[in-house]
């Protein structure tokens, strides 16, 4: 996501010819987009994206369980 945001900013600066970015080669300006594609390909192929989704769902499930236990007065007190 960060690569995409950086790419959009640099592309806008290049197009509007603002600052030192105006003198950069187009290959350098488009590099963040290629890095974003590479990152997404790696994240999907390695299972990183799926694992983050599973962790998020587990955290939401545990929060829901804790909230229900609190509502019923069954919340376990932590041992010291």
C-alpha positions in Angstrom: 0.0 0.0 0.0 2.8 2.4 0.8 4.5 1.7 -2.5 1.2 2.6 -4.3 0.9 5.9 -2.3 4.5 6.8 -3.0 4.0 6.0 -6.7 1.0 8.2 -7.0 2.7 11.1 -5.3 5.9 10.8 -7.4 3.8 10.4 -10.6 1.8 13.5 -9.8 5.0 15.5 -9.1 6.6 14.3 -12.3 3.5 15.1 -14.4 3.2 18.6 -12.9 7.0 19.0 -13.2 7.4 20.1 -9.6 10.8 20.1 -7.8 13.6 17.7 -8.5 11.2 14.9 -9.4 10.7 16.6 -12.8 14.2 15.7 -13.8 13.9 12.0 -12.8 13.6 9.3 -15.4 10.2 7.8 -16.0 11.6 4.4 -15.0 12.4 5.7 -11.5 9.0 7.3 -11.3 7.2 4.1 -12.2 9.4 1.9 -10.0 7.1 2.1 -6.9 4.2 0.7 -8.9 6.4 -2.3 -9.9 7.4 -2.8 -6.3 3.8 -2.7 -5.2 2.9 -5.4 -7.8 5.9 -7.5 -6.6 4.8 -7.1 -2.9 1.2 -8.1 -3.6 2.4 -11.1 -5.6 4.7 -12.2 -2.8 2.1 -11.6 -0.1 -0.5 -13.7 -1.9 1.9 -16.5 -2.9 3.4 -16.8 0.6 0.1 -16.8 2.4 0.9 -13.6 4.3 -2.3 -12.0 3.3 -4.4 -15.0 4.3 -2.6 -15.3 7.7 -3.3 -11.6 8.5 -7.0 -12.2 7.6 -7.1 -15.2 9.9 -5.4 -13.4 12.8 -7.9 -10.5 12.4 -10.9 -12.8 12.5 -9.5 -14.7 15.5 -9.0 -11.4 17.4 -12.6 -10.3 16.5 -13.9 -13.7 17.7 -12.1 -13.5 21.0 -13.3 -9.9 21.5 -16.9 -11.0 20.9 -16.5 -14.0 23.3 -15.0 -11.7 26.0 -17.8 -9.2 25.6 -20.4 -11.9 26.0 -18.7 -13.3 29.1 -18.6 -9.8 30.6 -22.3 -9.3 29.9 -23.1 -12.6 31.7 -20.7 -11.8 34.6 -18.5 -14.9 33.8 -15.3 -13.0 33.1 -12.4 -15.0 34.5 -10.1 -12.9 36.7 -6.4 -13.1 35.8 -4.1 -14.9 38.2 -1.2 -13.0 39.6 
